[in-house]
Amino acid sequence: MALADPSSNPDRPANQRGVARLAAVQALYQLEIGQAPVNDVIAEFELFRLKQEIEGASLRDIDFGWFRMIVSGVVAEQREIDPRVNKALAIDWPLKRVDATLRAVLRCGVYELLKRRDVPARVVITEYVEVAKAFFDEDEPRIVNGVLDRIGRELRPEELADRPRPDAQ
C-alpha cells in the first residue's frame, strides 16, 4: 500500500495529522498482517517509510508524535476498541470479517473518539472518512462514517446530538 496525499488540492500541503492518520492505518495493517512488534513497526515507518516521496507526495510533513500516539494507543486500547466497533457494525458482519485495512481505519477513529477529546468528534469522523477514501472507492467510506458516527454519539453525545444520523437521510 502506498501512502496517498490526503489533500484534495495537490498544491496545498497535506495536513500533518492527516498524513499521520493515513500512516497509522498502514502501520496497524502491517502489525496485523505481519505480526511484528509494535515498536519495530513504528521505528520502520519513522526511519524509512515516512522520510521518502511516494507517488509524488512528500511525506516529510507528518506529525510523528500523532502517528506514534495513534499506533501505540490503538494497540494498547484494542480490547476496549474492538467490542465497540463490533457492536456498531451490522449484526451479520462482525469485525473479524471486515477487511484488515478497514479494521485499521475504524480502530484508529474509535481510538481518537475515546482518548482525544481535544479533537472534535466531527473532525475525527471526517478525517477517517477521508482516510478510507484513500484506500477504497466503494462503500467503505460510508461504513466508516456510519460506524464512527454511532460510536461518537455513544461516547460524545453532547457533540453530536444536533447532527442527523448518516443512515437517517
Summary of the structure (lengths in Angstrom):
residues: 169
radius of gyration: 15.3
end to end distance: 33.3
largest distance: 44.8
contacts: 508
relative contact order: 0.13
helix: 67%
strand: 2%
